[in-house]
């Protein structure tokens, strides 16, 4: 049976060689062009993503600079007032220096007194304020930090970023109330959820009593 096809082998080889010679370079060129096009598309996509991330950072800066006041000044006022309250006792539901503070009461008090802002009373509501989300590596003094300390994945605690990986908060009765802790500590790093730049939503004019 093999002998029947023996005369056709040379012809088949010639046809195959001719076919490779005729279509090989063209196919390789098409493949090369396709790879080049895919690489260009991928590079363009990566550039677009980078531009979007960069735009987010620029948007935050533009938002801040468009205000008639400087956000760092507001943050300084809030944090200076907060530092003066270190040691104030923790009290669940507390919203004043006289009664003591819980975590959201402490934040609400400072933002109301120093930035003219009325933030939601609870951390569950506060985390939903219409303010820009901030990446952990882009935190600025005055940003709100939210944590899940009850092991259920929901927000249950909040503080205010100071800078240098430190934050101030009304922690708990056992830990002494208003105090400073490090976001880099294992406990706080593990329970951290997100941060928001609530000061970006501060009123353009502040009224002082």
Secondary structure by P-SEA (a helix, b strand, c coil): cccccccaaaaaaaaaaaaaaacaaaaaaaaaaaaaaaaaaaaaaaaaaaaaaaaaaaaaaaaaaaccccaaaaaaaaaaaaaaacccccccccccccccccaaaaaaaaaaacccccccccaaaaaaccbbbbccccccccbbbbbbccccccccccbbbccccccccccccccccccccccccaaaaaacccccccccccccccccc
